[in-house]
Amino acid sequence: MFTKILVANRGEIACRVIKTARKMGIATVAVYSEADKDALHVQMADEGVLIGPAPAAQSYLLAERIVEACQQTGAEAVHPGYGFLSENAEFSQRLAAAGIAFIGPGVRALKQMGDKIESKQIARDARVNTIPGSDEVLRDAERAVACARAIGYPVMLKASAGGGGKGMRVAYNDQECREGFERATGEARSSFGDDRVFVEKYITEPRHIEIQVLGDAHGNVVYLGERECSLQRRNQKVIEESPSVFLTPETRASMGEQAVALAKAVDYQSAGTVEFIVDGDRNFYFLEMNTRLQVEHAVTEYVTGLDLVELMIRVAAGERLPFTQAEVRCQGWAIEARIYAEDPARKFLPAVGRLVRFSPPAESDGVRVDTGVYEGAEVSIYYDPMIAKLITYGRDRTQCIARMAGALGEFHIQGVTHNIPFLQALVLHPRFAQGRISTNTIAEEYPDGYDPALQAPKDLTLLITAGGVIHRRYRERAVQITDQLPGYELAADESWMVLAGGERHPIVVEPTPDGYQVKHDGVTHRVTTDWHFGDALFRGRFNGEEVCIQVERRQLVYRLRYQGSQIDMMVLPERVAELYAWMPVKQAPNLDKHLLSPMPGLLMRLYAAAGDPVKAGQDLAVVEAMKMENVLRAEQDGVVSRVLAAVGDSLAVDQTILEFE
């Protein structure tokens, strides 16, 4: 067994690998860029080595720097995590030449399965179902259109070396095919250094279901059940679960057997994932094989009771798999939610900033948090915007969903815009509860993104009551302030007016021996809580039912978040509320004549100059953020009056790029 391994990655996956290595008694080495010098994975490892500047192309993607770090520290093996160099055959060869083990599959599997065109042919030869398409590398946009016409729209343009949703575009006509070719090749070149693109038939209303496989150097290969990964946006997975509510035992076994056949065809030795597209009739087609650990591996670990990272390390050290296919047992249900720094209200554009508050839910047998950040850490423009992965486990799907909804409600983050309210709404959505999902679900249900402030609370009375109790607690404390001016002492009144959502709600808040009773709309509600000033979570019982509400006080305003909704309220004396109605409302500035960057990113291309006329829908600029290219288009006809940014500029969110007459 190895005595020291180097983790050639960052963020939560680097921390995840370090945890298992520590459990196994193996020393660890972290590598880091200048932007990550204070990162959590660096703090957790036994040693750390600086490998370059912040951009991944100058640090985490430089194989020679990783090899040098191994030689400098005496690391015997490298775990690549996912992303970066994890599926790079040349990197594996460099390690082998230096006498360093690669904790992953062999070079043959990396090369053959890493090329989506070659992998489809190998899958056919192994009698694995494949999607109709063209295997040729598309040399230009016109050739892409010709192939798409031959296959029949809709089609998917895919980077041959792609992954993680990058380098993929769906096209329904010739124009979208041409545009998709340009976007896919650009993203592929930026993310993988390989701009080859091919095209295949796009299956409408598909499910994305993948099989976890595990092989060793002694010819043993097993599959460890499946993961349902259909809830995606922009081809990026959002929520994964195991098992799939959709598969029958027969389909599951058939998919598993085909996945094993493919793995054996390339002598696969490590953890890997064979991904399938499944249609409404449970016909399944090979999509790709990821020759690495998956982001969502934790759900498989929960239902099988296995540590996949440990098994990868043991296989790389030459050990046999400690079980056979017949001994694999999948029990219970697991769900993973990916928590991102992004703005769902702006169609999920990535966000950056400092984590002013970061308080995950308490971990237990049924709740797990994988993260690579801490309170005070920064989410950078240079890397993936994932903050954490939240995984829950239950004896069945109903219990697992309830635990996920509850844990999301307890996950408190401030300082960076995030997607937790959206995730709450998603896991509580009727379609998810019923298992009626596909890769199109999010686009269908939330075509314009998700703004929690625009969602009607499922229980407005609960939030009004909680706001009243919180305000009463603040007033009770204020009463105790000494040396108040005689005749003007503060009082903890019982009658208040709650202003929320443009409406007025009179309430009466009275203390009781074990909490408070709140009268609202003719009904009395009982509240018990041990909430203290400054607590981000208002925990307690509302009419006997346990609740957890996120609360943030902003001067006179209380912002409450609950089950995916957000509401701002003020609790005022009735007379003050009457006077407040006369306060002027500050109007937002008119920005119709400005093209703004919707996210922090790099201005890659600019298609207009001062004096140019533009038409509605015309491409004006391309902004790259987290390796994804985002096209900004004109919303109406006009003429450019000023250009306020140049290609190569780093843009802040809402920074003006163009101004119109």
C-alpha positions as CSV (number, residue, x, y, z in Angstrom):
1,M,0.0,0.0,0.0
2,F,1.1,3.6,-0.7
3,T,2.5,5.6,2.2
4,K,2.0,9.0,0.5
5,I,-0.3,10.2,-2.3
6,L,-0.6,13.5,-4.0
7,V,-4.1,14.9,-4.8
8,A,-3.9,16.6,-8.2
9,N,-7.1,18.7,-7.7
10,R,-8.7,21.3,-5.6
11,G,-12.1,22.0,-3.8
12,E,-14.4,19.5,-2.4
13,I,-13.0,16.5,-4.3
14,A,-9.5,17.1,-3.0
15,C,-10.9,17.3,0.5
16,R,-12.9,14.1,-0.1
17,V,-9.8,12.2,-1.2
18,I,-7.7,13.5,1.7
19,K,-10.4,12.3,4.2
20,T,-10.2,8.7,2.9
21,A,-6.4,8.7,2.7
22,R,-6.2,9.9,6.3
23,K,-8.6,7.1,7.4
24,M,-6.3,4.6,5.6
25,G,-3.2,6.0,7.3
26,I,-1.8,7.5,4.1
27,A,0.0,10.9,4.1
28,T,-1.3,13.4,1.6
29,V,0.2,16.2,-0.5
30,A,-2.0,19.1,-1.8
31,V,-1.1,21.1,-4.9
32,Y,-2.5,24.6,-5.2
33,S,-2.5,27.7,-7.3
34,E,-1.8,31.2,-6.0
35,A,-5.6,31.8,-5.7
36,D,-5.9,28.7,-3.5
37,K,-3.1,29.3,-1.0
38,D,-5.6,29.5,1.8
39,A,-7.9,26.8,0.5
40,L,-9.4,24.1,2.7
41,H,-7.7,21.2,0.9
42,V,-4.3,22.8,1.5
43,Q,-5.1,23.2,5.2
44,M,-6.2,19.5,5.4
45,A,-3.2,17.9,3.6
46,D,0.0,17.0,5.4
47,E,2.0,19.0,2.8
48,G,1.3,21.6,0.2
49,V,3.1,22.6,-3.0
50,L,2.5,25.8,-5.0
51,I,2.3,24.9,-8.7
52,G,1.4,28.2,-10.5
53,P,-0.8,31.3,-11.0
54,A,-4.6,31.3,-10.6
55,P,-5.7,30.2,-14.1
56,A,-6.0,26.4,-14.3
57,A,-4.1,26.4,-17.6
58,Q,-1.1,27.8,-15.7
59,S,-1.4,25.5,-12.7
60,Y,-3.8,22.5,-12.3
61,L,-3.6,21.6,-15.9
62,L,0.2,21.5,-16.1
63,A,1.2,17.9,-15.9
64,E,4.9,18.7,-15.5
65,R,4.2,20.7,-12.3
66,I,2.3,17.8,-10.8
67,V,5.2,15.4,-11.6
68,E,7.7,17.8,-10.1
69,A,5.6,18.1,-6.9
70,C,5.5,14.3,-6.6
71,Q,9.3,14.1,-7.0
72,Q,9.8,17.0,-4.5
73,T,7.6,15.4,-1.8
74,G,8.2,11.7,-2.4
75,A,4.6,11.0,-3.3
76,E,4.2,7.5,-4.7
77,A,0.8,7.9,-6.4
78,V,-1.5,10.6,-7.7
79,H,-5.3,10.7,-7.3
80,P,-6.6,13.1,-9.9
81,G,-10.1,13.7,-8.6
82,Y,-12.4,14.8,-11.4
83,G,-11.9,17.5,-14.0
84,F,-8.5,19.0,-14.8
85,L,-6.1,16.1,-15.7
86,S,-8.3,13.2,-14.4
87,E,-8.9,11.8,-17.8
88,N,-5.7,12.8,-19.5
89,A,-3.8,9.8,-20.9
90,E,-0.6,11.8,-21.5
91,F,-0.6,12.8,-17.8
92,S,-0.9,9.2,-16.8
93,Q,2.0,8.2,-19.1
94,R,4.2,11.0,-17.6
95,L,3.5,9.7,-14.1
96,A,4.4,6.1,-15.2
97,A,7.6,7.3,-16.8
98,A,8.5,8.9,-13.4
99,G,7.7,5.8,-11.5
100,I,4.5,7.3,-9.9
101,A,1.2,5.4,-9.8
102,F,-1.9,6.9,-11.3
103,I,-5.0,6.2,-9.1
104,G,-7.3,5.7,-12.1
105,P,-7.7,3.4,-15.1
106,G,-4.9,2.5,-17.5
107,V,-3.7,4.5,-20.5
108,R,-5.7,2.4,-23.0
109,A,-9.0,3.0,-21.2
110,L,-8.3,6.7,-20.8
111,K,-7.5,7.1,-24.5
112,Q,-10.3,5.0,-25.9
113,M,-13.1,6.1,-23.6
114,G,-11.8,9.7,-23.5
115,D,-12.5,10.1,-27.2
116,K,-16.3,10.1,-27.6
117,I,-16.0,9.1,-31.3
118,E,-13.8,6.1,-30.7
119,S,-15.7,5.1,-27.6
120,K,-18.9,4.8,-29.6
121,Q,-17.3,2.4,-32.0
122,I,-15.9,0.3,-29.1
123,A,-19.3,0.3,-27.5
124,R,-20.9,-1.1,-30.7
125,D,-18.2,-3.8,-30.9
126,A,-19.0,-4.7,-27.3
127,R,-22.7,-5.0,-28.2
128,V,-23.7,-1.9,-26.2
129,N,-26.7,0.1,-27.4
130,T,-25.5,3.4,-29.1
131,I,-27.3,6.6,-30.2
132,P,-27.6,7.2,-34.0
133,G,-25.1,9.8,-35.2
134,S,-22.0,10.7,-37.2
135,D,-18.6,9.6,-35.9
136,E,-16.6,12.0,-38.1
137,V,-14.9,15.1,-36.6
138,L,-16.7,18.1,-38.0
139,R,-14.2,20.4,-39.8
140,D,-16.5,23.4,-40.0
141,A,-20.0,24.7,-39.4
142,E,-21.3,23.8,-42.9
143,R,-20.2,20.2,-42.5
144,A,-21.9,20.1,-39.1
145,V,-25.1,21.3,-40.9
146,A,-24.8,18.6,-43.6
147,C,-24.4,15.8,-41.0
148,A,-27.2,17.2,-38.9
149,R,-29.5,17.2,-41.9
150,A,-28.6,13.6,-42.7
151,I,-29.3,12.5,-39.1
152,G,-32.4,14.6,-38.7
153,Y,-33.0,17.4,-36.3
154,P,-32.9,17.8,-33.3
155,V,-29.2,16.9,-32.9
156,M,-26.6,17.3,-30.2
157,L,-23.2,18.8,-31.0
158,K,-20.6,17.4,-28.6
159,A,-16.9,17.9,-28.0
160,S,-15.0,14.7,-28.4
161,A,-13.0,15.4,-25.3
162,G,-15.9,17.0,-23.4
163,G,-17.4,16.5,-20.0
164,G,-19.3,18.4,-17.3
165,G,-21.7,19.9,-19.7
166,K,-19.0,21.9,-21.6
167,G,-18.7,21.7,-25.3
168,M,-22.3,20.6,-25.8
169,R,-25.1,22.3,-27.8
170,V,-28.6,21.2,-28.9
171,A,-29.7,22.4,-32.4
172,Y,-33.2,22.3,-33.9
173,N,-32.4,23.9,-37.2
174,D,-29.5,24.9,-39.5
175,Q,-28.9,28.3,-37.8
176,E,-28.8,26.8,-34.4
177,C,-26.4,24.1,-35.7
178,R,-24.0,26.7,-37.0
179,E,-24.1,28.7,-33.8
180,G,-23.8,25.6,-31.7
181,F,-20.7,24.5,-33.6
182,E,-19.0,27.8,-32.9
183,R,-19.9,27.7,-29.2
184,A,-19.1,24.0,-28.7
185,T,-15.7,24.3,-30.4
186,G,-14.9,27.4,-28.4
187,E,-15.7,25.9,-25.1
188,A,-14.0,22.6,-25.9
189,R,-10.8,24.5,-26.9
190,S,-10.9,26.5,-23.7
191,S,-11.7,23.7,-21.3
192,F,-9.9,20.7,-22.8
193,G,-7.4,22.1,-25.3
194,D,-9.2,19.9,-27.9
195,D,-11.7,21.5,-30.3
196,R,-12.9,18.4,-32.1
197,V,-16.7,18.2,-32.3
198,F,-19.1,15.5,-33.6
199,V,-22.9,15.3,-33.9
200,E,-25.5,12.7,-32.9
201,K,-29.3,12.4,-32.6
202,Y,-30.8,14.3,-29.7
203,I,-33.4,12.2,-27.9
204,T,-36.3,14.4,-26.6
205,E,-37.7,13.9,-23.1
206,P,-34.7,11.7,-22.1
207,R,-33.5,10.5,-18.8
208,H,-29.9,10.5,-17.9
209,I,-29.0,7.3,-16.0
210,E,-25.5,6.1,-15.3
211,I,-24.0,2.9,-14.1
212,Q,-21.1,2.9,-11.6
213,V,-18.5,0.2,-12.5
214,L,-15.4,-0.9,-10.7
215,G,-12.5,-3.1,-12.0
216,D,-9.2,-4.3,-10.8
217,A,-5.9,-5.5,-12.4
218,H,-6.9,-9.1,-12.1
219,G,-9.8,-9.1,-14.6
220,N,-12.6,-8.5,-12.1
221,V,-15.3,-6.0,-13.1
222,V,-18.6,-5.3,-11.2
223,Y,-21.3,-2.7,-11.4
224,L,-22.7,-1.0,-8.3
225,G,-26.2,0.0,-9.3
226,E,-27.3,3.1,-11.1
227,R,-27.7,6.8,-10.5
228,E,-30.5,8.9,-11.9
229,C,-29.0,12.2,-13.1
230,S,-31.9,13.6,-15.1
231,L,-32.3,16.9,-13.3
232,Q,-30.0,19.1,-15.2
233,R,-29.7,22.6,-16.5
234,R,-27.5,23.5,-19.5
235,N,-26.3,19.8,-19.5
236,Q,-24.9,20.3,-15.9
237,K,-26.3,17.9,-13.3
238,V,-28.1,19.5,-10.4
239,I,-29.7,16.6,-8.4
240,E,-28.7,13.0,-8.5
241,E,-30.2,10.0,-6.8
242,S,-29.8,6.2,-6.4
243,P,-31.6,4.1,-7.3
244,S,-33.7,5.4,-10.1
245,V,-37.4,5.3,-9.6
246,F,-37.9,4.7,-13.3
247,L,-35.9,1.5,-14.0
248,T,-37.3,-2.0,-13.7
249,P,-35.0,-4.8,-12.3
250,E,-34.7,-6.2,-15.8
251,T,-33.6,-2.9,-17.3
252,R,-31.2,-2.2,-14.4
253,A,-29.6,-5.6,-14.9
254,S,-29.3,-5.2,-18.7
255,M,-27.7,-1.8,-18.3
256,G,-25.3,-3.1,-15.7
257,E,-24.3,-6.0,-17.8
258,Q,-23.6,-3.8,-20.9
259,A,-21.6,-1.4,-18.7
260,V,-19.4,-4.2,-17.5
261,A,-19.0,-5.5,-21.0
262,L,-17.7,-2.1,-22.1
263,A,-15.4,-1.8,-19.2
264,K,-13.9,-5.3,-19.9
265,A,-13.5,-4.3,-23.6
266,V,-10.9,-1.7,-22.5
267,D,-9.4,-3.6,-19.6
268,Y,-10.8,-1.1,-17.1
269,Q,-9.1,-0.9,-13.7
270,S,-10.5,1.6,-11.3
271,A,-13.8,3.3,-10.6
272,G,-15.6,4.6,-13.7
273,T,-19.1,5.5,-14.9
274,V,-20.9,4.4,-18.0
275,E,-23.6,7.0,-18.9
276,F,-26.8,6.2,-20.8
277,I,-29.7,8.1,-22.2
278,V,-33.0,6.4,-21.6
279,D,-36.2,7.1,-23.4
280,G,-39.8,6.9,-22.2
281,D,-40.0,3.2,-23.2
282,R,-36.9,2.4,-21.2
283,N,-34.8,1.9,-24.3
284,F,-31.3,2.9,-23.3
285,Y,-28.3,4.1,-25.4
286,F,-24.6,4.6,-24.5
287,L,-23.7,8.2,-24.1
288,E,-20.1,8.2,-22.8
289,M,-17.8,6.6,-20.2
290,N,-16.3,8.9,-17.6
291,T,-12.9,7.3,-16.7
292,R,-12.7,8.9,-13.3
293,L,-14.6,9.4,-10.0
294,Q,-17.9,11.2,-10.6
295,V,-19.1,14.2,-8.6
296,E,-22.2,12.2,-7.6
297,H,-20.3,9.1,-6.4
298,A,-21.5,9.8,-2.8
299,V,-25.0,8.5,-3.5
300,T,-23.6,5.2,-4.6
301,E,-21.4,5.0,-1.5
302,Y,-24.5,5.5,0.7
303,V,-26.6,2.8,-0.9
304,T,-23.8,0.2,-1.2
305,G,-21.9,1.1,2.0
306,L,-18.6,1.2,0.0
307,D,-15.9,3.9,0.0
308,L,-15.2,4.3,-3.7
309,V,-12.1,6.4,-3.1
310,E,-10.6,3.7,-0.9
311,L,-11.3,1.1,-3.5
312,M,-9.7,3.2,-6.2
313,I,-6.5,3.5,-4.0
314,R,-6.5,-0.3,-3.3
315,V,-6.9,-1.2,-6.9
316,A,-4.1,1.2,-8.0
317,A,-1.9,-0.5,-5.4
318,G,-2.6,-3.9,-7.1
319,E,-5.2,-5.4,-4.7
320,R,-8.1,-7.4,-5.9
321,L,-11.7,-6.3,-5.4
322,P,-12.9,-7.6,-2.1
323,F,-16.3,-8.7,-3.3
324,T,-18.0,-10.3,-6.4
325,Q,-21.1,-9.1,-8.3
326,A,-23.3,-11.4,-6.4
327,E,-22.1,-9.8,-3.1
328,V,-23.0,-6.3,-4.1
329,R,-26.0,-5.1,-2.1
330,C,-27.9,-1.8,-2.7
331,Q,-30.1,-0.7,0.2
332,G,-32.2,2.4,0.9
333,W,-32.2,5.6,-1.1
334,A,-29.7,8.5,-1.5
335,I,-30.0,11.9,-3.1
336,E,-27.3,14.5,-3.8
337,A,-27.9,18.2,-4.4
338,R,-25.1,20.4,-5.8
339,I,-24.9,23.8,-4.1
340,Y,-23.5,26.4,-6.5
341,A,-22.5,30.0,-6.3
342,E,-24.9,31.1,-9.0
343,D,-27.9,33.4,-9.4
344,P,-31.1,31.4,-10.3
345,A,-32.9,34.7,-10.8
346,R,-30.5,35.5,-13.7
347,K,-30.9,32.1,-15.4
348,F,-28.3,30.4,-13.2
349,L,-25.4,32.6,-14.1
350,P,-22.3,32.0,-12.0
351,A,-21.5,34.2,-9.0
352,V,-18.3,35.0,-7.2
353,G,-17.5,36.5,-3.8
354,R,-16.6,35.9,-0.2
355,L,-18.5,33.5,2.0
356,V,-19.4,35.9,4.8
357,R,-21.5,33.2,6.5
358,F,-21.1,29.4,5.8
359,S,-23.0,27.1,8.1
360,P,-23.9,23.7,6.7
361,P,-26.4,21.4,8.5
362,A,-25.1,19.0,11.1
363,E,-23.9,15.7,9.6
364,S,-25.4,12.4,10.7
365,D,-26.0,8.9,9.4
366,G,-28.6,10.4,7.0
367,V,-26.9,13.7,6.2
368,R,-23.5,14.2,4.6
369,V,-21.8,17.4,3.4
370,D,-18.8,17.4,1.0
371,T,-17.2,20.8,0.6
372,G,-13.9,22.5,-0.1
373,V,-14.7,25.9,1.5
374,Y,-15.2,27.4,4.9
375,E,-16.6,30.6,6.3
376,G,-14.5,33.5,5.0
377,A,-13.3,31.7,1.9
378,E,-13.7,33.1,-1.5
379,V,-15.5,31.7,-4.6
380,S,-13.2,32.6,-7.4
381,I,-13.8,33.4,-11.1
382,Y,-11.1,30.9,-12.1
383,Y,-12.8,27.7,-11.1
384,D,-16.0,25.8,-10.9
385,P,-18.6,27.6,-8.8
386,M,-19.6,24.6,-6.7
387,I,-19.7,25.4,-2.9
388,A,-20.7,22.0,-1.6
389,K,-22.5,18.8,-2.2
390,L,-25.4,17.9,0.2
391,I,-26.2,14.2,0.4
392,T,-29.0,12.6,2.3
393,Y,-30.0,8.9,2.9
394,G,-33.2,7.3,3.9
395,R,-34.8,3.9,4.1
396,D,-37.0,4.9,1.2
397,R,-37.3,7.8,-1.3
398,T,-40.0,9.6,0.8
399,Q,-37.8,9.7,3.9
400,C,-34.7,10.7,1.8
401,I,-36.6,13.6,0.1
402,A,-37.8,14.9,3.5
403,R,-34.3,14.8,4.9
404,M,-33.0,16.6,1.9
405,A,-35.6,19.4,2.1
406,G,-34.9,19.8,5.8
407,A,-31.1,19.8,5.4
408,L,-31.3,22.4,2.7
409,G,-33.4,24.6,5.0
410,E,-30.6,24.4,7.6
411,F,-27.8,25.2,5.1
412,H,-27.1,28.9,5.6
413,I,-24.9,30.9,3.3
414,Q,-24.4,34.7,3.0
415,G,-22.0,36.8,0.9
416,V,-22.5,34.9,-2.3
417,T,-25.6,34.4,-4.3
418,H,-26.5,30.7,-4.3
419,N,-29.0,28.1,-5.5
420,I,-30.3,26.7,-2.2
421,P,-33.8,28.1,-2.5
422,F,-34.1,26.7,-6.0
423,L,-32.9,23.3,-4.8
424,Q,-35.5,23.4,-2.1
425,A,-38.3,24.2,-4.6
426,L,-37.0,21.4,-6.9
427,V,-37.0,18.6,-4.3
428,L,-40.4,19.7,-3.1
429,H,-41.9,20.0,-6.6
430,P,-44.7,17.5,-7.4
431,R,-42.9,16.2,-10.5
432,F,-39.9,15.3,-8.5
433,A,-42.0,13.6,-5.8
434,Q,-43.8,11.6,-8.5
435,G,-40.5,10.8,-10.3
436,R,-41.8,12.4,-13.5
437,I,-38.5,13.9,-14.6
438,S,-36.3,14.2,-17.6
439,T,-33.3,16.2,-18.6
440,N,-35.8,18.9,-19.8
441,T,-37.6,19.2,-16.5
442,I,-35.8,22.3,-15.2
443,A,-36.0,24.1,-18.6
444,E,-39.7,23.4,-18.7
445,E,-40.6,24.3,-15.2
446,Y,-38.2,27.2,-14.8
447,P,-37.5,28.6,-18.3
448,D,-36.6,32.1,-16.9
449,G,-34.7,30.9,-13.9
450,Y,-35.9,31.0,-10.3
451,D,-36.3,34.0,-8.1
452,P,-37.3,33.1,-4.5
453,A,-38.6,36.6,-3.9
454,L,-41.3,36.1,-6.6
455,Q,-42.5,32.7,-5.2
456,A,-45.6,32.8,-3.1
457,P,-44.8,31.2,0.3
458,K,-46.5,27.9,0.9
459,D,-47.5,29.1,4.4
460,L,-47.6,32.9,4.7
461,T,-49.2,32.7,8.1
462,L,-46.2,30.8,9.4
463,L,-43.8,33.4,8.2
464,I,-45.9,36.3,9.5
465,T,-46.1,34.5,12.9
466,A,-42.4,33.9,13.0
467,G,-41.6,37.5,12.1
468,G,-43.9,38.7,14.9
469,V,-42.2,36.5,17.5
470,I,-38.7,37.5,16.3
471,H,-39.6,41.2,16.5
472,R,-41.2,40.7,19.9
473,R,-37.9,39.2,21.2
474,Y,-36.0,42.2,19.9
475,R,-38.4,44.6,21.6
476,E,-38.2,42.6,24.9
477,R,-34.4,43.1,24.8
478,A,-34.8,46.8,23.9
479,V,-37.0,47.4,27.0
480,Q,-34.1,46.4,29.2
481,I,-31.8,49.2,27.9
482,T,-30.9,51.4,30.9
483,D,-31.1,55.2,31.2
484,Q,-34.0,55.6,28.8
485,L,-35.5,59.1,28.7
486,P,-38.4,59.3,31.2
487,G,-41.8,59.2,29.5
488,Y,-40.3,57.8,26.3
489,E,-39.3,54.3,27.4
490,L,-39.5,51.5,24.8
491,A,-42.3,49.0,25.3
492,A,-42.8,45.4,24.2
493,D,-46.3,46.0,22.8
494,E,-48.5,43.2,21.8
495,S,-50.3,44.6,18.8
496,W,-48.3,45.1,15.6
497,M,-48.7,45.6,11.9
498,V,-46.7,43.3,9.6
499,L,-45.9,44.8,6.1
500,A,-45.1,42.0,3.7
501,G,-45.6,41.6,0.0
502,G,-47.3,44.9,-0.3
503,E,-50.0,43.9,2.1
504,R,-50.8,44.7,5.8
505,H,-51.3,42.0,8.4
506,P,-52.4,43.0,11.9
507,I,-51.1,40.6,14.6
508,V,-51.1,40.3,18.4
509,V,-48.1,38.6,20.0
510,E,-48.5,37.5,23.6
511,P,-45.9,35.7,25.7
512,T,-46.9,32.4,27.3
513,P,-45.1,30.2,29.9
514,D,-43.5,28.1,27.1
515,G,-43.3,30.6,24.2
516,Y,-45.8,32.8,22.5
517,Q,-49.3,32.9,21.1
518,V,-49.8,34.9,17.9
519,K,-53.3,36.0,16.7
520,H,-53.5,36.5,13.0
521,D,-56.6,36.8,10.8
522,G,-58.8,35.6,13.7
523,V,-56.8,32.5,14.5
524,T,-54.4,31.9,17.4
525,H,-51.2,30.1,16.7
526,R,-48.8,28.7,19.4
527,V,-45.0,29.1,18.9
528,T,-42.2,27.6,21.0
529,T,-38.6,28.4,20.2
530,D,-35.2,28.8,21.8
531,W,-34.1,31.3,19.1
532,H,-31.4,33.8,20.2
533,F,-30.5,37.1,18.7
534,G,-28.1,36.8,15.8
535,D,-29.1,33.2,15.0
536,A,-29.4,32.6,11.3
537,L,-32.0,29.8,11.8
538,F,-35.3,30.3,13.6
539,R,-36.0,26.8,14.9
540,G,-39.1,25.9,16.9
541,R,-42.5,24.5,16.8
542,F,-45.5,26.1,15.0
543,N,-48.7,24.6,16.4
544,G,-46.7,21.6,17.4
545,E,-45.0,21.1,14.0
546,E,-41.2,21.5,13.8
547,V,-40.0,24.3,11.5
548,C,-36.7,25.8,10.5
549,I,-36.7,29.3,8.9
550,Q,-33.7,31.2,7.8
551,V,-33.8,34.8,9.1
552,E,-31.7,37.8,8.3
553,R,-32.2,41.2,9.9
554,R,-31.5,44.3,7.8
555,Q,-32.2,47.3,9.9
556,L,-36.0,47.5,9.9
557,V,-36.5,44.6,7.5
558,Y,-36.6,40.9,8.4
559,R,-35.8,38.6,5.4
560,L,-37.2,35.2,5.9
561,R,-36.5,32.1,3.7
562,Y,-38.5,28.9,3.9
563,Q,-39.0,26.0,1.5
564,G,-37.7,27.9,-1.6
565,S,-39.5,31.2,-1.0
566,Q,-38.2,34.5,0.3
567,I,-40.1,37.3,1.9
568,D,-39.1,40.7,3.3
569,M,-41.2,42.1,6.1
570,M,-41.4,44.9,8.6
571,V,-43.1,44.7,11.9
572,L,-44.3,48.2,12.9
573,P,-46.7,49.8,15.4
574,E,-50.0,50.4,13.6
575,R,-49.6,54.3,13.5
576,V,-46.0,54.0,12.2
577,A,-47.3,51.6,9.5
578,E,-49.9,54.2,8.4
579,L,-47.2,56.9,8.1
580,Y,-44.8,54.5,6.3
581,A,-47.4,54.2,3.5
582,W,-46.5,57.8,2.6
583,M,-42.8,57.2,2.2
584,P,-41.5,57.7,-1.4
585,V,-40.3,54.6,-3.2
586,K,-36.8,54.9,-4.8
587,Q,-37.0,54.0,-8.5
588,A,-34.4,51.8,-10.1
589,P,-32.3,53.5,-12.8
590,N,-33.3,52.9,-16.5
591,L,-30.6,50.7,-18.0
592,D,-32.4,50.0,-21.3
593,K,-29.7,51.8,-23.3
594,H,-26.8,49.7,-21.8
595,L,-25.5,46.2,-22.5
596,L,-24.4,44.9,-19.1
597,S,-22.3,41.8,-18.3
598,P,-24.8,39.5,-16.4
599,M,-21.9,37.8,-14.5
600,P,-18.3,38.3,-13.6
601,G,-16.2,37.0,-16.4
602,L,-13.8,37.6,-19.3
603,L,-14.9,39.5,-22.4
604,M,-13.9,37.0,-25.2
605,R,-15.4,38.7,-28.3
606,L,-17.1,41.9,-29.2
607,Y,-19.1,42.2,-32.4
608,A,-20.0,45.9,-32.4
609,A,-18.2,49.3,-32.5
610,A,-19.3,52.9,-31.8
611,G,-21.7,54.0,-34.5
612,D,-22.8,50.5,-35.6
613,P,-26.5,49.9,-36.0
614,V,-27.7,46.7,-34.3
615,K,-30.9,44.6,-34.7
616,A,-32.8,42.8,-32.0
617,G,-31.4,39.4,-31.4
618,Q,-28.0,40.2,-33.0
619,D,-24.9,38.9,-31.2
620,L,-23.0,41.7,-29.5
621,A,-20.5,40.0,-27.2
622,V,-19.3,36.7,-25.7
623,V,-18.4,36.6,-22.0
624,E,-16.6,33.5,-20.6
625,A,-17.2,32.5,-17.0
626,M,-16.2,29.3,-15.4
627,K,-15.1,28.0,-18.8
628,M,-18.6,28.5,-20.2
629,E,-19.2,30.9,-23.1
630,N,-22.3,33.2,-22.8
631,V,-23.6,35.1,-25.8
632,L,-25.0,38.5,-25.1
633,R,-27.6,39.7,-27.7
634,A,-29.4,42.9,-28.5
635,E,-32.8,43.1,-27.0
636,Q,-34.0,45.8,-29.4
637,D,-32.9,47.7,-32.5
638,G,-30.5,50.6,-31.9
639,V,-27.2,52.3,-32.6
640,V,-24.1,51.9,-30.5
641,S,-22.9,55.2,-29.0
642,R,-20.0,54.1,-26.8
643,V,-17.9,51.0,-26.3
644,L,-16.9,50.8,-22.6
645,A,-15.0,47.5,-22.5
646,A,-12.3,45.8,-24.6
647,V,-11.7,42.2,-25.5
648,G,-9.7,40.6,-22.7
649,D,-11.1,42.7,-20.0
650,S,-12.2,41.1,-16.7
651,L,-15.8,42.2,-16.2
652,A,-17.7,42.7,-13.0
653,V,-21.4,41.7,-12.7
654,D,-23.6,44.5,-14.3
655,Q,-20.6,46.3,-15.7
656,T,-21.5,48.2,-18.9
657,I,-20.0,46.8,-22.1
658,L,-21.9,48.9,-24.7
659,E,-24.0,52.0,-24.5
660,F,-26.7,52.8,-27.1
661,E,-28.1,56.1,-28.4
